[in-house]
Amino acid sequence: MGTISLTKLSTELLDQARAANSGRAAHTLHGGHDTRLRQTMIALVAGQELAEHASPEEATLHVITGKASLTTATGSTEASAGKLLTIPSERHALVALEDTVVLLTVLAR
């Protein structure tokens, strides 16, 4: 059993995102092709987005730092550091309103 400092990793990923042409960086903390649970930390610099994409059956998004907007065809929700969003089972996009790090947790079927 190992431990991971989410604070340290979020700082490292934001540094990587700021240096990347794409303005983003990610690291999978847990999971893979042989597991149902996957947790990925994603850093986005302000203004960058994860374009609209399909939703897994069950997923949450925990904002570690910054502020982001989760948008679907039926509406949008803004969340800042410390907030946990349940991702609806529909296509969605994520936009960083400021430099942001999120922890995405997905349960694959």
Secondary structure, DSSP 8 states (H G I E B T S, - for coil): -----HHHHHHHHHHHHHHSTTSEEEEEEE--TT-SEEEEEEEE-TT-EEEEE---SEEEEEEEESEEEEEETTEEEEEETT-EEE--SS-EEEEESSSEEEEEEEE--
